[in-house]
């Protein structure tokens, strides 16, 4: 299966093209660091990826895209692009959480570990991957609460590791788009749609008693 991966959730615009079957073959990978401008950068990067890989876009059999948590604008860029490409190529698109992408990038690193991402405002996005059983549901919690939720023997990776006083020294950002592709090759598109993952409620709330003035 040939998978095109897209990540625009953080301070980089990253794409990869890889084949999965009896073995894994990476056809190409491009990572460009940027704080903004993902929408303008993505299409030229995709053109370059296919040219350098020597394959046509129509050879793609699945699209994997990171769905968050992350930059609101950034993840919308990636998700929208993945949906449009999937429609144009008539292939399935699958959503990969940043947590799952990081887990995949760790390779054979055995759990237990937790992925902790800086959500700002003294909060973190957290998902625990135990040694046995299914991963916990991702949540957004305060730094204080997070410290009490993570077992002492649990390793921590991610941008909030240092905030919790535990830094494993593993480089997980920018995300490895090949890891996104690998995770996407294993997920069921029907169960993991390319839909933004929002763990925090919107800042703007409608005013319950607001009225529209008549003119």
Buried (B, 14 or more C-beta within 10 A) or exposed (E): EBBBBBBBBBBBBBBBBBBBEEEEEBBBBBBBEBEEEBBEBBEEBBEEBBEEBEBEBEBBBBBBBBBBBBBEEBBBBBBBBBBEBBEEBEBBBBBBBBBBBBBBBBEEEEBBBBBBBBBEEEBBBBBBBBEEEEBBEBBBBEBEEBBEEBEEEBBBBBBBBEBBEBEBEBEBBBBBBBBBBBBBBBBEBEEBBBEBBEBEEEEEEEEEEEEEEEE
